[in-house]
Amino acid sequence: MKTWQLIVVGILLAGNQWVVAEQATNGESILERDQVTGEWMGTRPVLCDCGIQIFGGYTMEVWGNTTGGIKTGSVYSGLMNFGAEVDLEKTAGWKGASVKTTWLWLSGRDPSADLVGNFLAVSNIAGFNTLRMFELWFQQNLLDDKISLRAGQLAADSEFIISDYGGLFINGTFGWPASASMNMPSGGPGYPVGGLGARLALNPVDWFTFQSAVFQGNVFAQDVNRHGFRWRLDAETGYTFLNEAQFRWNHRDEETWLPGQFKAGAWFQTGASADALAENTDSGNAGYYAILDQMLFREPGEPECCGKDGKDFKAPVRVTKSDQGLGWFGRVSFAPADRNFISFYFDSGFNYKGLIPTRDNDTVGIGFGYAGLSNGARNSLAADGSSPTGAEMVIEFTYQAQITRWLVVQPDLQYIINPGGANDLSNAFVVGGRASVTF
């Protein structure tokens, strides 16, 4: 047995003994917990009261390519994430201040690289096997959170270019889209590599946010920036600037219409490697995008009892707003065709939470992603001996089942059209899924 396998077995055995001791202490059923490890014999709530939140989880995936792509077969991908967030107002009396760090342990193989040969990544957790520091930042909020400043090692895909409904899907392009990962140097400051930077967010009213950030221009490739500490700020490496405006409607409790959100933004790149299609450039790079998330149908909420013991029939009956129903999202992105691999990008999809009776917390979704190759990208593929097409596309169908509060299981189907944006590989049909455990 390999060393890392022995370590995993040891962790599991120690965790099992911890669970037994925890259950004996408070009598709580493991199925009723928010996290599988429980309250750590009373330690977790004490830490939370002191402003210290320790978090962690493990996500495991199995993927099988049934046809097309590079080859048929199956692979395993794993991700352990862990870290801590500290509210400095609770711990030290520093109002509005907080710090956070997140670490990733990636293991297994990448189904896109090993089986399919596509760039709209099948898995949004697969990557170079390593232990990496992903986030390490300090945040200061001012004026009742109307102003927020964050600095340190940041992940742009936690706040920029993201659709709320798109977060259901496992294919990586529905998170940090290919219009960013394929056009920014080394994939940009998105999972699994963060970047040194700073972010300013302004929230003057509850329905509007404007945020702006600057990052180091090149976060470096995963196998180069192995542990997340390769920082470099200079004119040659350049800088990545992101700006985004967000508009929300019907999010307040008293608003009964269907909620939605619109985002519009742009990114700008400087430095020697800003041009995705050339080794050196002084002209910079840019991309522009828009995102819409909209709830289309909401299931009826549950009535609340009024008065003492719910018997005051003269009082108006209040109905809680349900989060179950049908939602839709759409994203579109444009980038200059003379210096980017992806010049036009579009994705869209539908989610339905609570579709199956008695499964109120389950969500089913279908999504479509389209990444249009620029003329320069097609010429580059042709020079390498490939037969380029106009675009790579993906269709994903997924079902996220909330088994317990700490366990989520998600079977998934993906159909990849034109893997690699060329005719060299047949369309691939990938079957798989994931299970996620919260510690």
Secondary structure, DSSP 8 states (H G I E B T S, - for coil): --HHHHHHHHHHHHHHHHHHHHHHHH---GGG-SSTTTTTTTHHHHHHHTTEEEEEEEEEEEEEEEESSS--EEEEEEEEEEEEEEEHHHHH--TTEEEEEEEEEEEE--HIIIII--SS-S-SS---SEEEEEEEEEEEEETTTTEEEEEEEE-GGGTSS--TGGGG--SGGGSS-HHHHTTSGGG-S-TT--EEEEEEEEEEETTEEEEEEEEES----TTTS-SS-----STTT-EEEEEEEEEEES-STT--S--EEEEEEEEEE-STT--TTSS--SS-EEEEEEEEEEEEEE----EE--SGGG--TTS--EE-----EEEEEEEEEE--TTT-SEEEEEEEEEEEET-STT-TT-EEEEEEEEEEE-HHHHHHHHHTT--B-SEEEEEEEEEEEEEETTEEEEEEEEEEESGGGBSSS--EEEEEEEEEEE-
